[in-house]
């Protein structure tokens, strides 16, 4: 009698599943949200180092790219990327940023199951600008967030504030 | 006559392949190498902001974790993580760091094909410290590199030096 567990062969060969990638991204987004919360209101839109953009602008980029990416990831119909939209105007307070952040978190969760399994390997031109497989573009979004959040950690440290722990992200 | 291309069904369902993950990691490592090259020798081991570690220490962590991870990723036998080993002692010049970096690049390429396809989903405790699936640990290494490199970008900007372009990484 053959009583070994018959795993789905695809499950034995995947690096990570779409659900795990979603959890990975949302884990990073949760950490970035805690970074925004920790950031002093009076410095969020103004403080910077080395001629760089303030934290608000770094977060704006990350937030709006994620927001506007979802439709294209699913359908291949890409809007032109805009740094602020009717649905999500440029925030002028930290609370507005956090509210937009939470809206995008829900949007990603809602759109994600609509990504067809074959879609991750399809080559597309995101926002008419970023050409490559969809998995590559999704990692670009995630990596860009990590990159800018790391920069905001330095801003925070020079303001004398301890950032949230980098490793503190839930697993899938 | 059925003449549509019969793709391997697993290839239609994967987010990314092990080869693509390797290329993703090495693409980031290539960018980090250019960051190290761009960093002024006289500041590499000393300059910092906000009481943080200098660039050399951030890079040391990234380099040694990658170096010492490979054996465990493949076999499940983890060394204790050490910030400097006999094979790879603590560097005292930027050129030594670059040489170690290149050695680790070759090591990752050499070990990678030995990772069994099922291994990415196996739960392990990397270095006896980081518990989770292997894919998760590999992303931890990559993300930690992006995080610290982003911090080094700020150091560089405050030194008046333009860092290499973040998006300039080859695709798989």
Interface residues (C-beta under 8 A of the other chain):
Chain A: X9 X10 X11 X12 X13 X14 X15 X16 X17 X18 X20 X21 X24 X28 X49 X50 X51 X52 X117 X118 X120 X121 X132 X133 X135 X136 X139 X140 X143 X144 X146 X147 X148 X149 X150 X151 X153 X154 X155 X156 X157 X158 X159 X160 X166 X167 X171 X172
Chain B: X9 X10 X11 X12 X13 X14 X15 X16 X17 X18 X20 X21 X24 X28 X49 X50 X51 X52 X117 X118 X120 X121 X132 X133 X135 X136 X139 X140 X143 X144 X146 X147 X148 X149 X150 X151 X153 X154 X155 X156 X157 X158 X159 X160 X166 X167 X171 X172
